[in-house]
Amino acid sequence: MKTLTVIGVGHIGGSLALAAKQSGLIDKVIGVDHNTLNLDKALEMGIIEEALPMKQAIEQSDIVAISIPVNAIQSILPEILDQVTHQTVIDVGSTKKNIIKAIAHHPKRKNFIGTHPMAGTEFSG
């Protein structure tokens, strides 16, 4: 069973979670968010199966997707990388320069892949 943790289950994080499940790549999604209303709504809508604190969620995951503002990603990414063992960490921030700078010398830098929050084709998003 493949498990995805989404940190920030708002519009983009929630869309990513749904797409991952619909594609069959992910069996379970765990949500992490400071906003309990977002978590409650994501549970209600079936976007996530469980809401957990970040440390517990990371431990149970194969992939960790960070879907929060870029300045917050810069701050939290080193802490997330400190906790991973085998997990792949991605972000959906719109810019990468400061994110990459924040982890340039992190010993687990290889566990991170920068991505972008755009999907679809030239015909639809």
N, C-alpha and C positions, 0 to 999 in steps of 0.2 A: 504494500500500500504506500503510495506517494503522498506526502503531506506538505502543504504550502502554508507558511505563515505570512499574513499580510499585516504589516505595520502601517496603520492608517487606512481604515475601511470606508473611506468616503467614496466619491464618485469614481475616481480612477482606480483606487485599490479594489473597490467592489467589482468594477468591470473586469479587472484583471483576474480576480478570483473566479468569477462566473465563466469567463472565457477559458481559463485553465481547466475547470471542471467539465465544461461542455466539450472540450477537445479530447477528454479522456486522459490527459497528461497527469491530472491530480485527482486523488480520491477524496481527500479531506482538506478543508481549509480552516485554519485557526486564525482568529482575528485578535489584533492588539491595537488599542486606541485609547487615548486619554479621554475621549468623549464617549461616555457610556451610552448616550442616545444613539450614536453611530453603531456601537456594538449591538445594542438591542434591536435596532432596525435591520442590521445585517443578519442577525440570528433569525428574526421573524421572516425575512425574505428568502432564507435558505442560501444566502451568499456565503456564510461561514457556518461550520458545524459546532464550533466551540470558541469561547472568548477566554483568553488566559493572559497572565502577566508575561512580559516579554521574555524573561529568562526561561520560564517553563515552555513557552511556545517554541522558542529556538531549539531547545533540547529535543522536542518531539518532531522536528521538521527536517525535510530534505532540502527545501528551498525556502529562503526568506526574502520576501519582496518588501521594499521600503517605499511607501507611497505617502510621503509627507513633504512639506516645503523644503526646498534645497538647503536653506540655512540650517534647518533642523536635521536634515540628512547628514550634513557635514559634522554636526555635533555628536550624533548618535552612532554613526557608522563605525568608528573605532571601537566603541563599546560592544557593538554587535559582533564585530570580527574577533574580539577577545573571547567571545563565548562559543564560537563555532568550532566544530571538530571536522566534520565531513560536509557540512552544508554549503550550498552555493547561495550567495547573497547577491540580489539585484536591486537596483533602484529604478524609479521611473521619474526622476527629476529631469527638468527641461535643460539644465546645463550641467557640465561635468567638471570644469576646471577646478573649482574650489573643493568639490567632492573628492576628486583624485588627489588633490594637494593634501587633504586631511588624512589620507591613508597611504601616502607615497612610500613611506618606510615601514609600514605595518607588516609584521612577520606573516600575517595571513592574507595579505593583499591578493594572493592568487585565488582566493575563494570569492572574490568580488567581480561582477560583470556589470558595467554601466549600460543601461538601456534607456529608451525614450518612451514617453506615454502616448505614442501614436500607433494606431493600428488601422487596418482596412486597406482599401485600394483607392485609386483615383476616382472611383465612382461612389464610394460611401465610406463613412468612418467606422 
